[in-house]
Amino acid sequence: MTDRQELPILVIYTGGTIGMRGSERGLVAAGDFGSRMTNALALLPPGRQGSLPEYVVWESPHPIDSSSATPADWAALAELIARRHQDYAGFVVLHGTDTLAWCASSLAFQLQGLAKPVIVTGSQKPLGVEGSDALDNLEASLKFAARAELREVCVSFGGHLMRGCRTRKWYTQDALGFESPNWPLLGEMVDHAPVIYAARCHDTSGAPRFECLTDPAPVVLRLVLWPGIRARDVDRWLNDDQIRGVVIECWGSGNLPEDDALLGVLARASAEGKVMTAVSQCPFGAVHLGTYASGRILQDIGILSADDMTPEAAHSKLTHLLAGELTPQALRQRFLTPLVGERGAFTA
């Protein structure tokens, strides 16, 4: 068996800003990324070049803007990583920033029990343009992907390493790009060298449990509350047999309007078998459905608490579990159980 240290990193280029080029219509997804990446990394000082791991680039034949990405794209990514899991020391996924957190969350649930790092990254500006953050993100991601103690899907961006299923896009242009509201950094770059905070990383054991999504993925609706939301509109959205799950983005610790008609719509959807979960619109903190009377009603009609999960993680997890054709009881139990470190407060 080949020693892991002798294996290269597989860099998977899907598209996104990092590989875009200008056109008459503005920036567009472009190919030939491998040679451009090699040329860019050659501009690093010799010492930093020398500390890079060996890598191989796989380029999508159809690079896309990530605003067009779908669960089918992330299922194909998961299948590629699962198929080549033994052939590489780690993986770097180059992805557009708009749905990068969605991609990372989806991969985390599809690739449970990872024995190697999967690092998802991109950039706010294309590789090679003045002031781009792309080269720094590439360097950091390659170095993080070579660290054997990492055994989960992570996001590397702006010098920070974050748990993939805890990450959200936070800034439209700032080089930091992303934040991890309810989990501390897993690592960071210090003087261009990767530092890992092992106690914060996900502890995996046993064989990998790869469960890649099938196409089409179950339909899960994202329902964001706003003042004045009308029950009849929600009823119209939920009155679709193809919808199997709903992520309700509530206020505060899990509140919603005291509207009997709206509660009736949600109760009926739950009774019909649609699996619903509540997350908070607040980025920091968790939902506590028993704190206020309006939140307790959600518990009474069978809506699950997503605790401190991000909307991206809650949506991805619900999609993943619904695809598994579990019994209702087993699905509820698995949703409420941390599977990849996606929920639950950090304790030092």
Secondary structure, DSSP 8 states (H G I E B T S, - for coil): ---GGGS-EEEEEEESGGG-B--TTS-B----HHHHHHHHHTTS-HHHHHTS--EEEEEEEEEE-GGG--HHHHHHHHHHHHHTTTT-SEEEEE--STTHHHHHHHHHHHEET-SS-EEEE--SS-TTSTT-SHHHHHHHHHHHHT-TT--SEEEEETTEEEEGGG-EE--SSSTT-EE-TTS--SEEEETTEEEE-GGGS----SS-EE----SS--EEEEEE--TT--HHHHHHHH--TTEEEEEEEEBTTTB----HHHHHHHHHHHHTT-EEEEEESSSSS---TTSSHHHHHHHHTT-EE-TT--HHHHHHHHHHHHHTT--HHHHHHHHTS-SSS-SS----
